[in-house]
């Protein structure tokens, strides 16, 4: 199999610095580059240990495992372990895929080449590096740090080659080289497709994900939101059996419980939050009462709630009201915010945003207009997080946007507790 490297991939490949920090936009070709590097190193050298470390074990498998199987000729493979994600070659060299989510599992071996992929998204980077740095000492082994940016976190510090709390360099200057490439640098991606992404993404997301720019995510979070564009009269006459209907819930008691009902068009070009509830001091019984009344309007699929409240979800099931816990992962808040931002942008084909809200639900607009980034110092690093005040509706909408594409029909649970149905003004 003949494979040609792009210009930027060849530049990185030929560089002789021990440490390489590679900042590359999405789909720039970084995964292909590191996969080929590991294979080349393992086949050219005998009895070497090569580690590929991703933010989680699952991601390590998803990102490069199948690519390794595709590019390594079977005649060169001695043993392939699907469970441990290791590939032993006949040269005696072994390629191992690891997750950084449990740093203690990374102890105790000598590594001849370390590839840290999507390093900006390592949740416990300082622990990972402290554990793995000694494993590179025996043979003065090389390490590659590759990622797209994720705000001004530890990957930015690697790019700048400094430690925030000290005045010394993280690496000796002659040992490290920083590279920066964008998605435009991949010659196999149509530039028109990149321009289309630019029109669909907010400026901060495009600059960070595609251009590989470090952005401070300060200020208003949903910059594209406006009452004029996003708060609308709901076109209920459009709703029919071809539409998908679902609900999302953020639990509260002292603060607001936020419940939203969403209608999704068959082509997913229109999504309306057509109904909802926003009130404090609601018990699970109260919420279930409201859901049963509102559910009667449409068949509800894939309802979603905050996975941090499993006992409340189970309590609702006893009343016959099902919510699936939203799947949260690494940086799920930022990824969810990016998804909401994408759906708030004006579409070229319809001239409207994908996601719109019933203008009667003014509390949605109020939270949208107040939802802002806050800088916080954590473990010596400055990170940007949403300001956690009056954000119940924002959490609920984010849960929906993280889950709606995987809609599956759910069966209503048999009610083990008797409900007294109510449409009292308390639930308006």
VEXZAFI-329811 format. One record per residue: x, y, z of N, C-alpha, C in turn; residue number from 1. Coordinates in steps of 0.02 Angstrom, whole numbers, plus 50000, padded with zeros to 5 digits. Atoms other than C-alpha are relative to their C-alpha. Example, Ala and Ser with C-alpha at 12.3 -4.5 7.8 and 13.67 -1.06 7.14 Angstrom:
2
R neast nnorth   nup caeast canorth  caup ceast cnorth   cup num
R 50045  49941 50000  50615   49775 50390 50045  50060 50000   1
R 49958  49941 49997  50684   49947 50357 49961  50055 50037   2
//
This chain:
428
R neast nnorth   nup caeast canorth  caup ceast cnorth   cup num
R 50042  49941 50000  50000   50000 50000 50044  50063 50000   1
R 49961  49939 50005  50074   50166 49946 49961  50058 50028   2
R 50033  49943 49967  50032   50316 50055 50044  50061 49993   3
R 49963  49938 50008  50084   50494 50019 49981  50048 50056   4
R 50012  49950 49948  50103   50621 50159 49989  50068 49969   5
R 50009  49931 50023  50041   50798 50138 50063  50040 50018   6
R 49941  49959 49987  50166   50940 50145 50012  50010 50074   7
R 49990  49986 49929  50133   50979 50327 50018  49936 50038   8
R 49984  50063 49967  50138   50795 50377 50074  49982 49988   9
R 49930  50014 50015  50307   50776 50290 50046  50044 50041  10
R 49959  49954 49960  50374   50929 50381 50007  49975 50071  11
R 49998  50025 49931  50328   50857 50551 50040  49934 50002  12
R 49967  50066 50003  50389   50682 50502 50076  50007 49999  13
R 49927  49992 50011  50562   50743 50450 50034  50038 50056  14
R 49969  49961 49946  50588   50854 50602 50033  49954 50051  15
R 49961  50043 49955  50717   50785 50724 49997  50020 50073  16
R 50006  49982 49930  50666   50871 50885 49970  49941 50040  17
R 50024  50055 49958  50634   50752 51029 49926  50008 50017  18
R 50070  49987 49982  50470   50833 51079 49968  50042 49945  19
R 50037  49963 50051  50342   50891 50951 49931  50016 50028  20
R 50067  49977 49981  50188   50993 50996 49965  50019 49935  21
R 50032  49992 50065  50069   50983 50849 49928  50023 50010  22
R 50067  49970 49996  49917   51098 50847 49970  49998 49931  23
R 50030  50008 50067  49807   51045 50701 49925  50002 50004  24
R 50072  49996 50003  49628   51085 50654 49969  49932 49986  25
R 50036  50063 50012  49496   50949 50639 50009  49978 49928  26
R 49994  50032 50065  49520   50831 50492 50061  50025 49961  27
R 49939  49977 50034  49691   50905 50454 50044  49942 49980  28
R 49961  50060 50016  49763   50729 50449 50047  49979 50055  29
R 49954  50015 49946  49844   50716 50619 49996  49927 50023  30
R 50006  50070 49979  49774   50543 50663 50035  49954 49951  31
R 49965  50039 50051  49837   50472 50499 50075  50004 50010  32
R 49929  49989 49992  50008   50547 50532 50028  49959 50058  33
R 49972  50035 49942  50031   50475 50707 49993  49924 49993  34
R 50007  50072 50012  49964   50304 50654 50057  49974 49956  35
R 49945  50019 50044  50091   50294 50513 50067  50003 50036  36
R 49938  49993 49962  50228   50354 50630 50011  49940 50045  37
R 49993  50057 49955  50193   50216 50756 50017  49936 49961  38
R 49987  50060 50041  50190   50083 50620 50072  50001 49974  39
R 49932  49994 50027  50352   50146 50542 50052  49987 50054  40
R 49953  50009 49945  50441   50153 50710 50003  49927 50022  41
R 50004  50069 49976  50381   49980 50759 50031  49950 49951  42
R 49974  50047 50050  50431   49897 50596 50075  50010 49986  43
R 49929  49985 50012  50602   49982 50580 50044  49982 50059  44
R 49961  50014 49939  50654   49941 50759 49975  49937 50034  45
R 50017  50063 49967  50657   49780 50858 49989  50011 50075  46
R 50012  50003 49927  50585   49752 51032 49990  50069 50031  47
R 50015  49934 49975  50522   49930 51055 49928  50002 50026  48
R 50067  49990 49972  50372   49988 51156 49974  50068 49978  49
R 50030  49939 50025  50260   50117 51073 49931  50008 50032  50
R 50064  49987 49967  50116   50195 51169 49963  50056 49965  51
R 50046  49948 50023  49968   50291 51099 49952  50013 50057  52
R 50042  49983 49942  49876   50383 51238 49947  50052 49979  53
R 50056  49955 50015  49704   50461 51209 49967  50020 50066  54
R 50032  49980 49937  49593   50550 51337 49966  49943 50038  55
R 50030  50058 49967  49499   50387 51371 50018  49937 49960  56
R 49987  50065 50032  49524   50202 51332 49953  49990 49941  57
R 50049  50008 50054  49366   50203 51228 50019  50042 49940  58
R 49980  49958 50055  49427   50348 51124 50061  49972 49964  59
R 49941  50030 50031  49593   50262 51095 49980  49947 49950  60
R 50023  50053 50045  49500   50116 51019 49964  50030 49940  61
R 50039  49970 50053  49383   50226 50918 50044  50037 49950  62
R 49961  49955 50043  49519   50340 50848 50047  49961 49955  63
R 49946  50029 50042  49660   50225 50788 50001  49924 49995  64
R 49994  50073 50000  49629   50040 50823 49986  49970 49931  65
R 50017  50027 50066  49543   50002 50658 50048  50025 49947  66
R 49951  49973 50047  49665   50114 50566 50064  49959 50002  67
R 49941  50042 49994  49809   50011 50634 49989  49933 49964  68
R 50015  50064 50031  49723   49851 50576 50001  50006 49924  69
R 50002  49990 50073  49701   49925 50402 50069  50009 49970  70
R 49936  49982 50029  49879   49987 50378 50057  49953 50015  71
R 49946  50047 49984  49984   49852 50461 49988  49935 49962  72
R 50009  50064 50036  50007   49703 50342 49997  49942 50049  73
R 50008  50057 49955  49950   49541 50424 50063  49958 50004  74
R 49938  50039 49999  50116   49462 50376 50050  50026 50051  75
R 49954  49970 49951  50202   49580 50499 49975  49992 50072  76
R 50031  50004 49933  50085   49543 50646 50012  49932 50031  77
R 49991  50061 49963  50130   49415 50776 49939  49985 50043  78
R 50059  50010 49957  49982   49441 50894 49961  50066 50005  79
R 50046  49942 49994  49832   49558 50900 49953  49986 50058  80
R 50042  50009 49941  49744   49578 51069 49946  50054 50000  81
R 50055  49952 50005  49575   49660 51047 49979  50027 50068  82
R 50021  49979 49932  49541   49666 51235 50048  50052 50028  83
R 49951  49955 49972  49703   49750 51286 50022  50054 49951  84
R 49982  49952 50053  49719   49849 51123 50075  50003 49991  85
R 49928  50003 50013  49895   49791 51089 50012  49963 49934  86
R 49982  50030 50063  49977   49744 50925 50074  49982 50004  87
R 49931  50024 49997  50135   49637 50935 50023  49981 49930  88
R 49975  50014 50067  50237   49636 50775 50055  49947 50003  89
R 49948  50052 50004  50359   49502 50717 50069  50029 50013  90
R 49937  49967 49982  50497   49630 50745 50012  49998 50075  91
R 49996  49999 49927  50462   49609 50931 49975  50064 50030  92
R 50026  49936 49975  50397   49787 50945 49925  49995 50012  93
R 50070  50002 49982  50228   49817 51025 49970  50070 50000  94
R 50039  49938 49998  50102   49956 50994 49942  49991 50048  95
R 50052  50006 49948  49988   49985 51144 49958  50063 50001  96
R 50046  49944 49996  49834   50096 51152 49976  50008 50072  97
R 50016  49988 49929  49797   50177 51320 49951  50059 50006  98
R 50042  49944 49982  49672   50293 51402 50029  50038 50059  99
R 49970  49958 49947  49724   50439 51513 49951  50014 50057 100
R 50050  49985 49949  49565   50438 51619 50016  49968 50067 101
R 49979  50030 49937  49647   50326 51750 50077  49999 50001 102
R 49927  49994 50006  49829   50386 51764 50039  49945 50035 103
R 49962  50051 49963  49881   50253 51892 50012  49937 49959 104
R 49990  50060 50041  49862   50117 51759 50058  50009 49951 105
R 49947  49985 50048  50003   50200 51659 50070  49992 50030 106
R 49936  50004 49965  50141   50162 51785 50041  49939 49979 107
R 49958  50059 49995  50291   50048 51780 50031  49971 49938 108
R 49969  50028 50060  50354   50025 51602 50046  50052 49968 109
R 49957  49955 50039  50487   50097 51488 49970  50006 49930 110
R 50031  49986 50064  50420   50178 51329 50053  50028 49952 111
R 49951  49977 50050  50520   50205 51169 49972  50055 49955 112
R 50033  49946 50036  50393   50319 51083 49931  50010 50030 113
R 50065  49985 49970  50243   50407 51162 49963  50050 49956 114
R 50043  49955 50038  50101   50485 51062 49942  50020 50044 115
R 50056  49974 49961  49982   50594 51162 49952  50034 49951 116
R 50047  49973 50049  49829   50624 51053 49941  50034 50034 117
R 50053  49958 49970  49693   50755 51087 50019  50019 50071 118
R 49974  49987 49933  49800   50805 51234 49965  50059 50034 119
R 50035  49943 49970  49702   50967 51259 49939  49978 50040 120
R 50061  50024 49968  49557   50859 51318 50014  49948 50054 121
R 49984  50043 49943  49650   50758 51450 49974  50034 50064 122
R 50029  49971 49940  49553   50785 51611 50051  50005 50057 123
R 49951  50001 49944  49704   50745 51724 50071  50002 49971 124
R 49937  49997 50037  49851   50799 51617 50061  50001 50046 125
R 49941  49994 49956  49969   50847 51760 50019  49932 50030 126
R 49986  50066 49973  49951   50674 51838 50028  49953 49948 127
R 49977  50044 50054  49973   50586 51671 50073  50014 49983 128
R 49932  49983 50020  50132   50680 51628 50050  49982 50055 129
R 49954  50018 49945  50210   50656 51801 50013  49925 50002 130
R 49991  50073 49999  50182   50468 51786 50039  49977 49939 131
R 49969  50025 50061  50239   50448 51605 50068  50031 49984 132
R 49935  49969 50016  50387   50568 51600 50058  49954 50019 133
R 49944  50045 49983  50502   50444 51694 50007  49941 49952 134
R 49996  50058 50045  50457   50306 51570 50038  50017 49936 135
R 49963  49979 50060  50543   50407 51432 50074  50009 50014 136
R 49931  49982 49981  50705   50429 51529 50052  49949 49979 137
R 49950  50052 50013  50791   50261 51499 50034  50009 49932 138
R 49973  49995 50068  50812   50286 51312 49994  50070 49970 139
R 50011  49931 50024  50782   50474 51302 49951  50000 49942 140
R 50048  50013 50053  50628   50431 51204 49963  50063 49977 141
R 50038  49945 50028  50528   50546 51091 49928  49999 50024 142
R 50071  49994 49984  50354   50611 51131 49969  50052 49954 143
R 50038  49954 50040  50225   50692 51020 49937  50020 50039 144
R 50060  49974 49967  50088   50802 51093 49957  50032 49945 145
R 50038  49978 50058  49950   50826 50966 49927  50011 50019 146
R 50068  49984 49980  49778   50907 50978 49974  50059 49960 147
R 50029  49934 50014  49658   51043 50929 49995  50036 50067 148
R 50003  49964 49936  49648   51181 51060 49935  49988 50038 149
R 50059  50003 49957  49526   51181 51205 50004  50056 50050 150
R 49990  49942 49956  49534   51357 51274 50074  50008 50017 151
R 49931  49986 49978  49689   51415 51367 50017  49952 50057 152
R 49985  50049 49948  49729   51254 51459 50071  49973 49991 153
R 49932  50027 50000  49881   51139 51474 50029  49991 49930 154
R 49973  50006 50068  49894   51115 51285 50030  50067 49977 155
R 49972  49934 50014  49921   51302 51268 50067  50008 50035 156
R 49936  49996 49964  50057   51288 51399 50054  49959 49965 157
R 49952  50039 50039  50140   51150 51298 50022  50038 49938 158
R 49983  49962 50060  50131   51258 51143 50047  50058 50017 159
R 49958  49944 49979  50209   51403 51239 50063  49976 50036 160
R 49942  50029 49966  50332   51284 51325 50016  50033 50066 161
R 49987  49974 49933  50309   51348 51501 49951  49970 50051 162
R 50042  50023 49946  50236   51301 51669 49969  50062 50032 163
R 50032  49939 49977  50107   51429 51731 50025  50027 50066 164
R 49981  49976 49933  50164   51435 51912 50075  50008 50009 165
R 49928  49994 49993  50350   51439 51876 50030  50043 49945 166
R 49967  49959 50049  50477   51539 51778 50044  49958 49954 167
R 49957  50042 50040  50565   51389 51701 49962  49971 49941 168
R 50031  50031 50058  50534   51308 51533 49983  49927 50016 169
R 50020  50070 49991  50441   51142 51529 50052  49954 49968 170
R 49949  50038 50035  50570   51077 51403 50058  50047 49982 171
R 49944  49960 50025  50742   51135 51353 49984  50022 49928 172
R 50021  49974 50066  50715   51246 51198 50026  49960 49941 173
R 49972  50036 50058  50829   51143 51086 49968  49930 49991 174
R 50030  50067 50004  50726   50984 51121 49929  50001 49973 175
R 50072  49997 50015  50552   51046 51072 49987  50044 49939 176
R 50020  49961 50058  50468   51110 50914 49924  50003 49998 177
R 50072  49990 50004  50293   51183 50896 49978  50007 49927 178
R 50028  49997 50067  50190   51157 50737 49927  50019 50004 179
R 50070  49979 50002  50025   51237 50691 49974  49995 49928 180
R 50031  50009 50065  49916   51182 50545 49925  50002 50006 181
R 50073  49995 49999  49734   51208 50499 49969  49946 49955 182
R 50034  50047 50043  49603   51103 50413 50012  50016 49926 183
R 49985  49980 50070  49643   51202 50255 50064  49966 49975 184
R 49937  50031 50020  49814   51116 50256 49993  49928 49978 185
R 50012  50067 50025  49734   50949 50215 49979  50005 49927 186
R 50016  49991 50071  49740   50942 50024 49943  49956 49976 187
R 50052  50047 50020  49609   50804 50021 49930  50022 50020 188
R 50065  49973 49981  49470   50910 50095 49984  50060 49955 189
R 50022  49947 50044  49373   51021 49976 49994  50066 50039 190
R 50005  49936 49965  49398   51204 50029 49928  50026 50004 191
R 50069  49979 49998  49215   51234 49986 49962  49969 50059 192
R 50031  50032 49942  49166   51109 50121 50020  50035 50064 193
R 49977  49963 49941  49271   51205 50247 49962  50067 50005 194
R 50037  49937 50000  49186   51367 50195 49928  49988 50022 195
R 50068  50016 49978  49018   51281 50220 49999  49992 50076 196
R 49997  50006 49927  49071   51233 50397 50005  50069 50032 197
R 49992  49932 49973  49121   51414 50425 49933  50035 50006 198
R 50066  49969 50000  48946   51469 50382 49953  49969 50052 199
R 50044  50037 49954  48870   51340 50500 50023  50005 50073 200
R 49972  49999 49933  48983   51367 50652 50008  50072 50024 201
R 49986  49934 49974  49002   51515 50768 50075  50014 49994 202
R 49932  49979 50014  49163   51613 50752 50051  49968 50047 203
R 49954  50029 49952  49244   51548 50911 50011  49925 49985 204
R 49994  50072 50014  49207   51365 50868 50039  49988 49936 205
R 49964  50010 50063  49269   51382 50689 50074  50016 50009 206
R 49930  49980 49990  49427   51473 50743 50038  49947 50039 207
R 49966  50049 49958  49467   51342 50874 50003  49931 49967 208
R 50003  50068 50026  49411   51180 50789 50031  49993 49931 209
R 49977  50005 50069  49458   51218 50608 50067  50035 49990 210
R 49938  49962 50009  49594   51350 50619 50052  49986 50053 211
R 49953  50017 49947  49674   51283 50778 50023  50061 50039 212
R 49982  49940 49963  49672   51453 50863 49982  49991 50074 213
R 50016  50001 49929  49680   51468 51052 49954  50059 50014 214
R 50049  49949 49987  49526   51563 51105 49980  49999 50074 215
R 50029  49994 49934  49474   51627 51275 49925  50005 49991 216
R 50072  50003 50010  49291   51582 51287 49963  50045 50049 217
R 50030  49953 49952  49245   51737 51387 49942  50036 49968 218
R 50056  49961 50025  49087   51839 51373 49938  49958 49989 219
R 50064  50033 50013  48916   51792 51310 50010  49934 49965 220
R 49991  50067 50028  48901   51607 51269 49963  49993 49934 221
R 50039  50008 50061  48761   51607 51140 49993  50067 49965 222
R 49997  49935 50032  48810   51758 51038 49950  50008 49943 223
R 50046  49997 50057  48694   51713 50894 49927  50006 50020 224
R 50070  49999 49979  48536   51712 50999 49971  50070 49997 225
R 50038  49937 49996  48408   51849 50974 49927  49983 50007 226
R 50071  50013 49990  48227   51859 51028 49963  50003 49933 227
R 50034  49992 50065  48176   51916 50854 50005  49938 49957 228
R 49989  50058 50044  48251   51763 50768 49979  49934 50031 229
R 50007  50066 49968  48231   51627 50897 49936  49990 50041 230
R 50063  50005 49963  48071   51666 50995 49944  50010 49950 231
R 50047  50000 50056  47929   51623 50876 49931  49974 50021 232
R 50064  50034 49993  47747   51575 50860 50008  49929 49976 233
R 49989  50070 50017  47744   51386 50857 49951  49978 49945 234
R 50043  50022 50056  47678   51315 50691 49969  49931 50013 235
R 50028  50065 49981  47573   51178 50770 49963  49966 49942 236
R 50035  50031 50057  47481   51153 50605 50047  49955 49959 237
R 49951  50042 50035  47643   51075 50538 50008  49932 50033 238
R 49985  50060 49962  47654   50945 50674 49955  49941 49979 239
R 50037  50060 50018  47603   50771 50617 50039  49939 50023 240
R 49969  50062 49976  47650   50589 50645 50071  49990 49973 241
R 49932  50006 50026  47809   50611 50542 50051  50039 50042 242
R 49955  49961 49957  47880   50732 50670 50018  49957 50061 243
R 49978  50033 49939  47978   50672 50823 49988  50048 50058 244
R 50014  49959 49941  47926   50734 50995 50038  49971 50060 245
R 49962  50023 49942  48032   50726 51151 49998  50053 50054 246
R 49995  49952 49945  48063   50811 51317 50067  49994 50034 247
R 49936  49997 49964  48213   50860 51422 49989  50033 50067 248
R 50013  49977 49932  48229   50896 51607 50065  50014 50037 249
R 49948  49985 49951  48349   50982 51726 49966  50006 50068 250
R 50033  50001 49935  48301   50945 51906 50020  50061 50042 251
R 49986  49947 49952  48289   51079 52037 49951  49995 50058 252
R 50049  49993 49947  48203   51120 52200 50005  50071 50028 253
R 49990  49931 49978  48275   51274 52282 50008  50047 49940 254
R 49999  49964 50064  48319   51331 52107 49950  49968 49953 255
R 50053  50020 50046  48210   51305 51954 50010  49928 49974 256
R 50001  50059 50043  48163   51138 51879 49981  50025 49931 257
R 50013  49978 50068  48169   51164 51691 49982  49939 49958 258
R 50026  50054 50042  48064   51050 51580 49985  50029 49931 259
R 50014  49976 50067  48060   51072 51391 49973  49945 49955 260
R 50028  50046 50049  47957   50989 51255 50021  50023 49930 261
R 49971  49983 50065  48033   50983 51079 49966  49960 49944 262
R 50026  50032 50061  47962   50945 50906 50054  50006 49946 263
R 49946  50003 50049  48087   50891 50772 49970  49979 49932 264
R 50027  50015 50066  48042   50895 50587 50034  49938 49971 265
R 49971  50061 50029  48073   50739 50481 50070  50010 49971 266
R 49934  49987 50029  48223   50820 50394 50048  50033 50050 267
R 49961  49971 49946  48286   50893 50561 50025  50070 49985 268
R 49982  49931 50015  48296   51066 50485 49962  50050 50044 269
R 50039  49959 49955  48167   51133 50608 49991  49964 50066 270
R 50011  50027 49933  48164   51103 50795 49968  50055 50042 271
R 50036  49951 49960  48039   51192 50906 49994  49976 50072 272
R 50018  50012 49930  48035   51197 51095 49932  50032 50009 273
R 50069  49974 50005  47846   51213 51097 49965  50007 50067 274
R 50033  49998 49935  47804   51190 51281 50053  49989 50054 275
R 49952  50011 49947  47888   51184 51450 49975  50021 50068 276
R 50015  49984 49930  47891   51213 51637 50063  50027 50031 277
R 49942  49967 49970  48005   51326 51739 49979  50024 50069 278
R 50027  49984 49934  47973   51326 51925 50042  49967 50054 279
R 49964  50030 49945  48056   51296 52091 49952  49964 50048 280
R 50036  50037 49949  48002   51186 52238 49953  49947 49970 281
R 50039  50055 50030  47939   51047 52124 50030  49933 50021 282
R 49979  50068 49984  47948   50868 52184 49996  49956 49938 283
R 50007  50047 50055  47963   50716 52071 49926  49986 49985 284
R 50073  50010 50008  47777   50690 52100 49970  50056 49958 285
R 50026  49942 50037  47740   50865 52037 50021  49997 49926 286
R 49975  50003 50069  47850   50843 51883 49965  49945 49961 287
R 50034  50055 50033  47772   50675 51842 49929  50019 49981 288
R 50068  49977 50013  47599   50752 51855 49996  50043 49938 289
R 49998  49955 50058  47644   50886 51729 50015  49961 49936 290
R 49980  50037 50060  47728   50765 51609 49943  49957 49973 291
R 50054  50043 50023  47580   50647 51602 49946  50040 49963 292
R 50049  49957 50034  47464   50790 51556 50027  50023 49932 293
R 49972  49973 50062  47581   50864 51425 50017  49945 49950 294
R 49983  50056 50045  47634   50694 51355 49940  49979 49957 295
R 50060  50025 50034  47455   50661 51302 49992  50032 49931 296
R 50007  49966 50064  47474   50782 51156 50035  49963 49943 297
R 49960  50033 50052  47606   50680 51062 50033  49938 50029 298
R 49961  50058 49979  47702   50516 51067 50071  50023 50014 299
R 49934  49975 49979  47863   50553 51163 50053  49946 49991 300
R 49944  50046 50009  48028   50471 51113 50064  50029 50031 301
R 49934  49982 49973  48200   50473 51195 50001  50060 50046 302
R 49998  49945 49952  48161   50590 51341 50065  49998 50039 303
R 49933  49996 49972  48320   50651 51425 50000  50043 50064 304
R 49994  49962 49938  48364   50710 51600 50072  49998 50025 305
R 49933  49995 49972  48517   50755 51703 50021  49934 50033 306
R 49977  50065 49973  48615   50595 51737 50028  50006 50070 307
R 49975  49990 49932  48679   50673 51899 49946  49988 50053 308
R 50055  50011 49953  48508   50638 51976 49967  49932 49987 309
R 50029  50066 50015  48483   50449 51957 49942  49981 50045 310
R 50055  50017 49955  48371   50435 52110 49935  50034 49979 311
R 50060  49965 50024  48252   50566 52041 49973  49969 49937 312
R 50022  50034 50061  48248   50479 51873 49963  49936 50017 313
R 50033  50062 49980  48204   50315 51959 49933  50014 50033 314
R 50063  49982 49967  48070   50402 52063 49947  50016 49948 315
R 50048  49984 50052  47988   50469 51906 49975  49937 49965 316
R 50021  50063 50031  47986   50294 51833 49943  49967 50039 317
R 50052  50031 49958  47879   50237 51979 49931  50030 49984 318
R 50062  49968 50019  47748   50361 51918 49984  49989 49926 319
R 50013  50014 50070  47760   50296 51740 50029  50051 49953 320
R 49970  49947 50041  47865   50442 51676 50074  49984 49990 321
R 49932  50023 50015  48025   50389 51588 50044  50058 49977 322
R 49947  49956 50025  48182   50495 51567 50064  49958 49995 323
R 49935  50032 50007  48347   50427 51500 50054  50048 50025 324
R 49945  49957 49978  48503   50494 51587 50042  50022 49941 325
R 49959  49975 50055  48599   50605 51467 50070  49972 50006 326
R 49932  50027 50000  48767   50531 51417 50049  50058 50004 327
R 49950  49948 49992  48905   50642 51483 50070  49970 49995 328
R 49931  50023 50006  49088   50626 51442 50047  50057 50013 329
R 49949  49949 49992  49247   50725 51440 49978  50065 49966 330
R 50018  49934 50027  49210   50911 51416 49930  50000 49970 331
R 50067  50005 50028  49027   50869 51388 49963  50067 50001 332
R 50033  49935 49998  48972   51044 51440 50020  50042 49940 333
R 49977  49960 50057  49081   51130 51309 49975  49971 49934 334
R 50024  50031 50062  49033   51003 51176 49925  50011 49992 335
R 50071  49987 50004  48850   51024 51219 49985  50072 49981 336
R 50008  49930 50017  48865   51213 51211 50014  50011 49925 337
R 49985  49994 50071  48946   51197 51040 49943  49974 49957 338
R 50056  50028 50037  48800   51089 50982 49941  50048 50001 339
R 50054  49951 49997  48672   51216 51044 50015  50059 49954 340
R 49980  49943 50042  48770   51356 50959 49990  49985 49926 341
R 50009  50019 50070  48767   51261 50795 49927  50003 49980 342
R 50071  50001 50016  48578   51240 50803 49969  50069 50003 343
R 50026  49932 49996  48554   51425 50843 50018  50042 49939 344
R 49978  49961 50058  48642   51484 50685 49948  49999 49944 345
R 50047  49995 50055  48540   51542 50536 50022  49954 49944 346
R 49986  50046 50055  48529   51409 50401 49995  50037 49933 347
R 50004  49970 50067  48564   51459 50221 49941  49974 49961 348
R 50053  50029 50041  48433   51340 50152 49930  50021 50021 349
R 50067  49980 49977  48288   51399 50260 49996  50073 50021 350
R 50000  49930 49976  48342   51573 50317 49979  50007 50072 351
R 50020  50000 49929  48296   51523 50495 50049  49957 50039 352
R 49960  50046 49959  48387   51444 50641 49968  49931 50000 353
R 50029  50067 49992  48366   51257 50664 49959  49996 50064 354
R 50033  50004 49935  48319   51277 50848 49964  50066 50016 355
R 50040  49941 49983  48178   51397 50894 49956  49984 50061 356
R 50035  50008 49936  48073   51426 51050 49933  50037 49999 357
R 50065  49968 49993  47893   51466 51091 50009  50069 50034 358
R 49990  49933 49973  47888   51654 51118 49965  50011 50067 359
R 50033  49996 49934  47774   51624 51268 50046  49978 50056 360
R 49953  50025 49949  47921   51540 51358 50056  50051 50009 361
R 49952  49945 49996  48008   51704 51398 50060  49983 50044 362
R 49945  50018 49956  48116   51621 51531 50059  49970 49962 363
R 49946  50025 50042  48215   51536 51392 50043  50059 49976 364
R 49963  49942 50026  48262   51705 51316 50039  50034 50056 365
R 49966  49967 49944  48304   51777 51487 50065  49965 50018 366
R 49939  50037 49985  48429   51639 51524 50051  50005 49943 367
R 49955  49995 50057  48502   51644 51348 50039  50065 50002 368
R 49968  49934 50001  48540   51829 51367 50046  50012 50059 369
R 49957  49992 49941  48625   51806 51536 50056  49948 50003 370
R 49954  50058 49996  48723   51646 51501 50069  50021 49975 371
R 49934  49974 50016  48908   51693 51506 50056  49953 50024 372
R 49940  50036 49978  49082   51618 51520 50030  50035 50061 373
R 49966  49976 49941  49175   51636 51683 50069  49968 50003 374
R 49933  50028 49993  49363   51616 51704 50011  49977 50071 375
R 49989  50029 49934  49413   51503 51848 50069  49968 50001 376
R 49934  50030 49993  49583   51448 51912 49994  49932 50033 377
R 50003  50068 49975  49597   51259 51935 50068  49968 49993 378
R 49935  50034 50001  49759   51170 51983 50053  50042 49964 379
R 49950  49956 50030  49860   51320 51928 49985  50021 49929 380
R 50017  49983 50069  49772   51333 51759 49937  50043 50000 381
R 50060  49960 50009  49644   51461 51703 49956  49965 49948 382
R 50047  50032 50045  49492   51378 51626 49937  50043 49995 383
R 50062  49964 50010  49330   51448 51556 49942  49953 50010 384
R 50058  50041 49985  49168   51379 51625 49938  50045 49999 385
R 50061  49959 49996  48986   51436 51614 49987  50024 50071 386
R 50018  49972 49935  48931   51548 51756 49939  49963 50026 387
R 50053  50044 49974  48824   51432 51865 49951  50038 50043 388
R 50054  49965 49966  48680   51544 51908 49944  50012 49950 389
R 50057  49990 50044  48506   51549 51832 50013  49968 49932 390
R 49983  50034 50062  48559   51420 51702 49962  49933 49992 391
R 50037  50064 50001  48429   51282 51729 49973  49985 49930 392
R 50025  50010 50068  48349   51307 51558 50057  49985 49952 393
R 49942  50011 50044  48521   51312 51477 50024  49928 50006 394
R 49981  50069 49991  48565   51144 51553 49950  49953 49966 395
R 50052  50042 50030  48399   51069 51498 50005  49999 49924 396
R 49996  49996 50073  48418   51130 51319 50063  49965 49975 397
R 49938  50035 50019  48597   51066 51314 49991  49924 50002 398
R 50013  50072 49996  48540   50893 51370 49963  49976 49938 399
R 50037  50018 50060  48416   50890 51227 50045  49999 49939 400
R 49959  49995 50060  48542   50946 51097 50054  49945 49998 401
R 49951  50053 49998  48666   50813 51155 49969  49932 49985 402
R 50032  50065 50002  48536   50675 51138 49951  49990 49943 403
R 50060  50007 50042  48403   50712 51008 50011  49958 49937 404
R 49990  50037 50062  48486   50630 50856 49993  49924 50010 405
R 50005  50072 49988  48481   50460 50940 49932  49979 50024 406
R 50067  50013 49974  48294   50459 50966 49979  49927 49992 407
R 50026  50068 50001  48223   50290 51011 49934  50000 50038 408
R 50064  50003 49966  48046   50248 51060 50009  49964 50067 409
R 49997  50030 49934  48022   50207 51243 49931  49978 50021 410
R 50064  50024 49974  47887   50108 51328 49986  50034 50066 411
R 50019  49970 49936  47792   50191 51467 50001  49946 50053 412
R 49995  50047 49945  47830   50106 51632 49932  49994 50035 413
R 50063  50009 49962  47686   50033 51730 50004  50041 50063 414
R 50000  49955 49942  47636   50152 51867 49991  49959 50063 415
R 50005  50035 49937  47668   50084 52040 49971  50045 50055 416
R 50030  49954 49952  47608   50241 52126 49943  50036 49965 417
R 50057  49968 50030  47442   50323 52096 50010  50075 50000 418
R 49993  49928 50007  47444   50501 52031 49932  50033 50001 419
R 50059  49958 50006  47314   50636 52054 50015  50051 49947 420
R 49983  49956 50055  47314   50727 51888 49977  50071 50016 421
R 50015  49930 49985  47317   50915 51899 50022  50045 49944 422
R 49980  49949 50048  47319   51060 51779 49996  50068 50034 423
R 50004  49940 49960  47325   51187 51917 50048  50053 49975 424
R 49958  49943 50022  47401   51360 51885 50070  49994 50028 425
R 49933  50008 49972  47547   51304 51992 50049  49974 49948 426
R 49956  50031 50049  47617   51212 51841 50002  50039 49934 427
R 49998  49962 50062  47599   51349 51710 50068  50031 49991 428
//
